[in-house]
Amino acid sequence: MTVKVFAPAKINLTLHVTGQREDGYHLLDSLVAFVDVGDQITASPAAASTFEVTGPFAAGVPTDETNLALRAARLAEWPMEILLDKRLPPASGIGGGSADAAATLRAAARLGATPVSAERALTLGADLPVCLSTRPARMTGVGERLRPVSMPVLHLVLVNPRVEVATPAVFAGLERRDNTPMPEILPDWPDALAMIDWLSTQRNDLEGAAVGIAPEITAALAALAQAPGARMVRMSGSGATCFALFEDRYRADVAAAQLTARNPWWWVRSASTLPV
């Protein structure tokens, strides 16, 4: 038996850094959604777990025990032959490695393994619980506390200027770690435009530190802001992937085509959030 599991990109629509624990982990308040762009895991039972990678971003992906997908197979205690089709740029703030690991855990469960709990998945990384669910959520704490969020479908253009940004370096560059969280009660957004208007009042507190490491992020944000029909722009996660929100998928597709033509060395994709 062989299963194929989609590993969707994770988008931090907001990311507020609200504190830091004594052990060094940062406290977050983030609104997370998943989109129809991502990697794919193909898995089948095996006597011992193996890992191969293909796809446009295969180069440089480790195939030893440092790979999160292979570590996920170990955590599931279900040996598998794993093939990763790597289509998301690495170290890009859209949860690629965590999404791959979560997809591996879902693959193991489909093949017969006992499902791994979100608490155990957290041992692989802070984004694992939310990536395991692939549903819109408000993520707080260090990533272990999830509250489901009902939201309209959003349409985006994702841009990565082909630079990798190390998450620890971004957090180390923060000027403040005690920023305000999102409102305790989130609005009941009647449509996408209402949600975009609200999102424009929120933040990604990592953006300034990331720009200091990779100034190319500023160029990506500026290009997105100038795209026809762009309603708002923001960086996702710790960067360097940025996004713009649009009224509909058609406008997003047109903007993505224009950005690709003007910046052929960038990674550019139009996308829509996965339905709840």
N, C-alpha and C positions, 0 to 999 in steps of 0.2 A: 504494500500500500504506500502510495506517495501523496503528500498533501502540499498544496501551495497556499501560502498565507501572505496577504498584503501587509506591509509595514508602513503605514501612512506617516507623512511628515507631521510633526507637532509644531503648532504655531502658538507662541505666547502673545495673545492679543493685548494683554497687559502683563507687567512684571514689576511689582513693587517690592523692594527690599525693606523689610520692616524690623530687622534685628539680627543679632548674632548670638548663638549659644556659646557656652563656655568651651565646648569641644571644637569650636571654630566653624561649625556649619551655620550657614545663613538662613534666616527665616524669610519666607516669601509669601506674597499674596498675588496669585497669578490666575488670569482667566485663560484657559487653554482650549484650543480646538484642533481638530485634525482635518487634513485635506486629501483630495483625490490624487495626490502626487506622492510617490514614495518608493521604497525598495520592495523586494519580494524574497521570501524565504521558501525554498523547496526542500522538503524533508521526507526521509523514509527510514524505517527501522534498520538498525545495524548492530553488529556485535560490539562495536566501540564507536564512539562519536568521532566523525571526521568533518572537516570544514573546508569548503572551496568558495572562491569568490569570483564573480564575473561582472560585466557591466562597465559603463563609462568611468566609474570612480573606483574600480577594483584596485588600481595601483596604490600601493602603500597601506592597504587594509591588512592588519596583522592576521595571520592564520594560526597563531599559537594560543596559549591559555590567556593572553591578555585581551583576546577578542570577546566582547560581551555576549555575542550569540553563542559561542562555544561554551562560555561560562554558564549561560542560561540552560543549555542542554545538560550540563553537569548538575545544576541546581534541580532540574526536573527529574534527575535520576532515570533518564530514558535515552539510551544511546541511539544516535541518529546519524545518518549521512545528511549533511546540511550544505545546501548550495545557496549562496547569497547573490542576488542580482542587485548590485550596488548602483543606484541611480541618484541618490542624494549626495551632495558634496560633503566631505568630512569636516568635523569641527566647525559646523556652520550655524549652530543655534536653533536647529529645527529637529533635534532629537534623533538623528539618524541611528547612532549606535544603540540608544535605548529602544527605539522602535524595532530595530532588528532583533534585539534580545527578547522583547515582549512578543514579537511574532514567533520566535523560536519556542517560547513557553506555550503559546497557543497551539503551535504545530504539535508539540509533544502531547498536549492534552487531547488533540484530535486523534492522535495515533494510539491513545490509550493510557497515557500517564495520568497520575493524580494531579489535578490542577494546582498550580503553585499559587499560594495566597499573595495578596498585595504586600502584606507585611514581610514575607520571605523575599519577594521580588525586590523590595527596597534595599536589600543587601547588595544588589548589583548596581544601584544608583538611584538618585533622588527622583528621576523622571520615570522610573520603571512602573510604579503603580498606575500613573495616569496613562502611560503608553499601553499598559496591559488592558485597560478598559476601552481605549480608542473612542471615548465619548466626551463631549464638552464638559468641562468641570472647572470649578474654582479650587485651586491647589494651594494649600496653606501649610504652615509648619516648614519642614525641609522637603516637603513633597509627599508626606505620608497621609495628610488629611485631604480628602477629596469630597466635594459636594457637587452632585450633578447640576448642570445648568441647562435650562431650556432656552434655545436661541434660534433665530432665523438663519437660513443659509446665507453665508457671506461669499463674495467673489473677490479673488485676490490676484495680484501679480507678485511672484516671489523673485527676488534678485539677489544673487550672491556674486560679489565681484572677484571671486576665485582667490580669496585669501582665507587662511585658517586662523582662527582666534582661539587661544587656550582659555577655557573657562576660569581656571584658578587665577590667571593673570588679570582677567577682567575684574573679578571680585577683589583682588588685592589692590586694584586701582580705584576702588570706590572712595569718594570723599565722605559720604555718610552711609550709615547702615541702620538708621532708625527712622526711615521715611514713613509717611502715613500710608495705611492700607487703603484698599478700596472701601466704599461704603459697606456697612454690615449687611444691608439688604440691597440686592441688585435690582435694577428696574425690570419690569415686564415689557420687553421690547416688542412693539406690535409688528415691526418690519425691519428689514436690513438697514434702511436709512436711519431709523431711530437709534438702532444699536451703534451704527458708525458715528453718529453725532455724540452719543454717550462715550464711546471709546476714545474720541478725540480729547476728552477731558481727563483721561487717565494717562499712565506713563509706562515707560520701561526704564527703570532706574539704572540699568547697566549700560545704557546707550553711550553716555558721556565717557565712561572708562574704556569702552570698546573702541570708540572713535580715537581715543588717545593712543591705542595700540595699532589700530588699522585705519588710517585716515581715508582709505578707499570707501569705507562705510558712508562717509559724508557724500561722496559722489553718487553712490547708489541711492541714498535717500533723496538727493536733489533731483536725480533723473526720474525717480518714481513720482515725486511731487509735481513735476512738469508734464507727466503723462496725461493726455486728454481724458477727462472723466475721473481722475483720481480724487477720492473724497478725503483720505487721510493716509499718512505714511508713518511707519514705525519699524524699528529693528525687532527681530524675534530673538528671544533667549539672550545668550551672551554674544550673539553675532557670529559671522558677519552677514547672515542673510537678513534682508529687509523686505518689507511688503507694503503694498498699497491696496486699499479697499475700494471697490467699484460698485456701482449700482446694480450691474448685471454681468453675466458671464461674457456676453458679446463685447462689452466695453473692455473687460479684462483681457480677452483674447486679442483685440486690436492693439491695446497698449503693449502687451507682451511681444507681439510681432514687431512693433515699432522699436521697442527697446533692444530687441535682439539684432535688428538691422543696424542700429546705431552703435551697439556695444557687443560685437560678435564674440568677444573673449569672455563675456560674463555668462553665468548660468542664469537663465531666465525661464520661468514657467508661469502660465496662468493656472489657476486652481479654484476650486470651490470647497467649502467646508463640507464634511460628511454629514448627512442628515442624522438627527438624534434617533 
